[in-house]
């Protein structure tokens, strides 16, 4: 019989199986079961704390499947056939790697609700990526007057010319892991659709902390995108008024502000306009 490297193929299989036998003896069955249970319970508790109960079910199912496979392996391990034993070791190695993957990704989802693909695969996307609250304009009836009145602490134009808003983010705390808060300014015109108007100024995104969040946008008339230009036939010294909308929006935390060119992009990209107070500013023609 031809040999490979001086050792018969069947002998190589025997050597491999013997090596795996020794490796298995290093980790007793009790430790295997203990590790499976401890990992599953840990992930289950984290998931429950973060209101992701379905991940607890996933962790428990993974533990049950891992134990069943180990039981099957314990039967195969007693076989005297080298090929059968090697198949058993292959099964237990693959199952262990799969269990580790499920537990690690479940823990990651329980802590951060990321990535989205795994959230969909594990059935927790509706919890992790719940839609933001219903939009509410300041001049229309809100489904929750208390929410409407308490969300915005104050807004307006500061002494230094910056447009600012103070948001009580405690009302948005349930969205803190998946969304960011930002302010988008736009000027009202009767002949322009405010939702598709690209004449906007926007802030950087802010983390939802649960406390009061101060958001300000310094407006320089030489560089602003806001439509604050002088009215027709105006002359230096004339005063005119403009209504500026303060759109408080929530956007997915993996979204770049460069992707938002108008208010319509907020909703297209998974965000929502949650509040729009406004103020009238008086300007002077230079």
C-alpha positions as CSV (number, residue, x, y, z in Angstrom):
1,X,0.0,0.0,0.0
2,X,1.2,3.5,-0.9
3,X,1.9,5.8,2.1
4,X,1.9,9.5,2.5
5,X,4.9,10.7,4.4
6,X,5.7,7.2,5.6
7,X,2.3,7.0,7.5
8,X,-0.7,5.2,6.1
9,X,-3.8,7.4,5.7
10,X,-5.7,5.2,8.1
11,X,-2.9,5.7,10.7
12,X,-3.1,9.4,10.2
13,X,-6.8,9.3,11.0
14,X,-6.1,7.3,14.1
15,X,-3.5,9.8,15.2
16,X,-5.9,12.6,14.7
17,X,-8.7,10.9,16.6
18,X,-6.3,10.1,19.4
19,X,-5.3,13.7,19.6
20,X,-9.0,14.8,19.7
21,X,-9.6,12.2,22.4
22,X,-6.9,13.7,24.6
23,X,-8.3,17.2,24.0
24,X,-11.8,16.2,25.0
25,X,-10.6,14.6,28.2
26,X,-9.1,18.0,29.2
27,X,-12.6,19.5,29.2
28,X,-14.9,17.3,31.3
29,X,-18.6,17.1,30.2
30,X,-19.6,19.0,33.4
31,X,-17.5,22.0,32.4
32,X,-19.0,21.9,28.9
33,X,-22.5,21.9,30.2
34,X,-21.7,24.5,32.8
35,X,-20.2,26.9,30.2
36,X,-23.2,26.5,28.0
37,X,-25.6,27.2,30.8
38,X,-23.6,30.1,32.2
39,X,-23.3,31.8,28.7
40,X,-27.0,31.3,27.9
41,X,-28.2,32.6,31.3
42,X,-25.9,35.7,31.1
43,X,-27.2,36.6,27.6
44,X,-30.7,35.9,28.7
45,X,-30.5,38.3,31.7
46,X,-28.9,41.0,29.6
47,X,-31.6,40.7,27.0
48,X,-34.4,40.8,29.6
49,X,-32.9,43.9,31.2
50,X,-33.0,45.6,27.8
51,X,-36.5,44.4,27.0
52,X,-35.3,42.0,24.3
53,X,-37.1,38.9,25.6
54,X,-36.9,37.1,22.3
55,X,-33.1,37.1,22.6
56,X,-33.6,35.2,25.8
57,X,-35.5,32.6,23.9
58,X,-32.7,32.4,21.3
59,X,-30.1,31.9,24.0
60,X,-32.1,29.1,25.6
61,X,-32.7,27.3,22.3
62,X,-29.0,27.6,21.5
63,X,-28.2,26.0,24.8
64,X,-30.7,23.2,24.4
65,X,-29.5,22.4,20.8
66,X,-25.8,22.4,22.1
67,X,-26.7,20.0,24.9
68,X,-28.6,17.7,22.5
69,X,-25.6,17.6,20.1
70,X,-23.2,16.9,22.9
71,X,-25.4,14.0,24.0
72,X,-25.3,12.6,20.4
73,X,-21.6,13.1,20.4
74,X,-21.2,11.2,23.7
75,X,-22.8,8.2,22.0
76,X,-20.7,8.5,18.8
77,X,-17.5,8.9,20.9
78,X,-17.8,5.3,22.2
79,X,-17.6,3.9,18.7
80,X,-14.5,2.0,17.8
81,X,-14.7,3.0,14.1
82,X,-12.2,5.8,13.5
83,X,-14.3,7.5,10.7
84,X,-17.4,7.5,12.9
85,X,-15.5,9.0,15.8
86,X,-14.0,11.7,13.5
87,X,-17.5,12.5,12.3
88,X,-18.6,12.9,15.9
89,X,-15.7,15.3,16.6
90,X,-16.5,17.3,13.5
91,X,-20.1,17.6,14.7
92,X,-19.2,18.8,18.1
93,X,-16.6,21.3,16.9
94,X,-19.1,22.8,14.4
95,X,-21.8,22.9,17.0
96,X,-19.5,24.6,19.5
97,X,-18.5,27.3,17.1
98,X,-22.1,27.9,16.1
99,X,-23.1,28.2,19.7
100,X,-20.3,30.7,20.4
101,X,-21.4,32.7,17.4
102,X,-25.1,32.8,18.5
103,X,-24.2,33.7,22.1
104,X,-21.7,36.4,21.2
105,X,-24.0,38.0,18.6
106,X,-27.0,37.8,20.9
107,X,-25.0,39.5,23.6
108,X,-23.9,42.2,21.1
109,X,-27.6,42.7,20.1
110,X,-28.7,42.8,23.7
111,X,-26.2,45.5,24.6
112,X,-26.2,47.7,21.4
113,X,-29.0,46.5,19.1
114,X,-26.4,46.2,16.3
115,X,-26.0,45.3,13.5
116,X,-29.4,45.7,11.9
117,X,-29.0,42.5,9.8
118,X,-28.7,40.4,12.9
119,X,-31.5,42.2,14.6
120,X,-33.8,41.2,11.7
121,X,-32.5,37.6,11.6
122,X,-33.0,37.2,15.4
123,X,-36.5,38.7,15.3
124,X,-35.8,41.8,17.5
125,X,-35.8,44.5,14.8
126,X,-39.2,45.8,15.9
127,X,-37.9,46.4,19.4
128,X,-34.4,47.6,18.5
129,X,-35.6,49.9,15.7
130,X,-39.0,51.0,16.8
131,X,-40.4,53.9,14.9
132,X,-39.9,57.3,16.6
133,X,-42.9,59.2,18.1
134,X,-45.5,60.7,15.8
135,X,-44.7,64.0,14.3
136,X,-46.3,67.1,15.9
137,X,-46.4,70.7,14.6
138,X,-46.7,73.4,17.2
139,X,-49.7,74.9,15.3
140,X,-51.7,71.6,15.2
141,X,-53.3,69.3,17.7
142,X,-50.9,66.7,19.1
143,X,-52.0,63.2,20.1
144,X,-50.2,63.9,23.4
145,X,-50.4,67.5,24.7
146,X,-48.2,66.7,27.6
147,X,-45.5,65.2,25.4
148,X,-45.8,68.3,23.1
149,X,-45.5,70.8,25.9
150,X,-42.8,69.1,27.9
151,X,-40.5,68.1,25.1
152,X,-39.3,71.6,24.2
153,X,-38.1,73.6,27.1
154,X,-37.4,76.8,25.1
155,X,-36.3,78.0,21.7
156,X,-35.4,81.2,19.9
157,X,-32.5,83.4,18.9
158,X,-29.7,84.0,21.4
159,X,-28.0,87.3,22.0
160,X,-25.0,86.1,19.9
161,X,-27.4,85.4,16.9
162,X,-27.4,81.6,17.2
163,X,-30.7,79.8,16.8
164,X,-31.2,77.5,19.7
165,X,-33.5,75.0,21.2
166,X,-33.6,73.2,24.6
167,X,-35.0,69.7,24.4
168,X,-36.1,67.6,27.4
169,X,-34.7,64.3,26.1
170,X,-36.1,62.3,29.0
171,X,-39.3,61.8,26.9
172,X,-37.1,60.3,24.1
173,X,-35.0,58.1,26.3
174,X,-36.3,54.8,24.8
175,X,-34.7,55.8,21.5
176,X,-31.3,56.6,22.8
177,X,-29.5,53.5,21.6
178,X,-30.7,53.7,18.0
179,X,-31.3,57.4,17.2
180,X,-29.7,60.7,17.5
181,X,-31.3,64.1,18.0
182,X,-30.7,67.1,15.8
183,X,-32.1,70.5,14.9
184,X,-33.0,71.6,11.3
185,X,-33.9,75.2,10.6
186,X,-36.0,76.3,7.6
187,X,-37.8,79.5,6.7
188,X,-41.5,79.4,5.9
189,X,-42.7,80.6,2.5
190,X,-46.2,80.2,1.1
191,X,-44.9,79.2,-2.3
192,X,-42.4,76.6,-1.1
193,X,-42.9,73.1,0.3
194,X,-41.1,73.2,3.6
195,X,-40.6,69.4,3.5
196,X,-38.7,69.4,0.2
197,X,-37.1,72.8,0.6
198,X,-33.3,72.5,0.5
199,X,-32.7,75.9,2.0
200,X,-32.0,74.5,5.5
201,X,-29.4,74.8,8.2
202,X,-28.7,71.8,10.4
203,X,-26.9,71.0,13.6
204,X,-24.6,68.1,14.4
205,X,-26.4,65.0,15.8
206,X,-26.7,64.8,19.6
207,X,-26.8,61.7,21.8
208,X,-30.1,61.3,23.7
209,X,-29.0,61.4,27.3
210,X,-32.3,61.7,29.2
211,X,-31.6,65.3,30.3
212,X,-31.9,68.8,28.9
213,X,-30.0,69.0,25.6
214,X,-29.0,72.4,24.3
215,X,-28.7,72.6,20.5
216,X,-27.6,75.7,18.7
217,X,-26.9,76.7,15.1
218,X,-24.8,79.8,14.6
219,X,-26.3,81.6,11.6
220,X,-24.0,83.8,9.5
221,X,-25.9,85.7,6.8
222,X,-22.9,85.4,4.4
223,X,-22.9,81.6,4.5
224,X,-26.3,80.4,5.7
225,X,-28.5,78.2,3.5
226,X,-31.6,79.7,5.1
227,X,-33.8,81.8,2.8
228,X,-33.4,85.1,4.7
229,X,-32.6,87.3,1.8
230,X,-33.9,90.8,1.5
231,X,-37.4,91.3,0.1
232,X,-37.9,92.9,-3.4
233,X,-37.6,96.7,-3.7
234,X,-36.1,97.0,-0.2
235,X,-33.5,99.6,0.7
236,X,-30.9,99.8,3.4
237,X,-32.4,100.3,6.9
238,X,-35.7,98.6,6.0
239,X,-36.9,96.0,8.4
240,X,-38.7,92.8,7.4
241,X,-39.9,89.6,9.2
242,X,-39.3,85.9,8.5
243,X,-40.8,82.9,10.2
244,X,-38.2,80.3,11.1
245,X,-39.2,76.8,11.9
246,X,-37.2,74.8,14.5
247,X,-37.5,71.2,13.4
248,X,-36.5,68.8,16.1
249,X,-35.8,65.5,14.5
250,X,-34.6,62.0,15.3
251,X,-32.4,60.2,12.9
252,X,-30.8,56.7,13.0
253,X,-27.5,56.9,14.8
254,X,-25.6,55.4,11.8
255,X,-26.9,58.2,9.5
256,X,-24.6,61.0,8.4
257,X,-25.9,64.6,8.4
258,X,-24.5,65.0,4.9
259,X,-27.3,62.6,3.7
260,X,-30.0,65.0,4.8
261,X,-30.6,67.7,2.2
262,X,-34.2,68.5,3.1
263,X,-36.7,67.5,5.8
264,X,-38.0,64.8,3.4
265,X,-34.7,63.0,3.7
266,X,-35.3,62.6,7.4
267,X,-38.3,60.4,6.9
268,X,-36.9,58.6,3.8
269,X,-33.8,57.5,5.8
270,X,-35.7,56.2,8.8
271,X,-36.0,59.2,11.0
272,X,-38.9,61.5,12.0
273,X,-39.8,65.1,12.6
274,X,-41.0,65.0,16.2
275,X,-41.7,68.7,17.0
276,X,-41.6,72.0,15.1
277,X,-41.9,75.2,17.1
278,X,-41.3,78.4,15.2
279,X,-40.4,82.0,15.9
280,X,-40.6,85.3,14.0
281,X,-37.3,87.1,13.5
282,X,-37.0,90.8,12.5
283,X,-34.2,91.5,10.1
284,X,-32.7,94.8,8.8
285,X,-31.6,95.4,5.2
286,X,-27.9,96.2,5.3
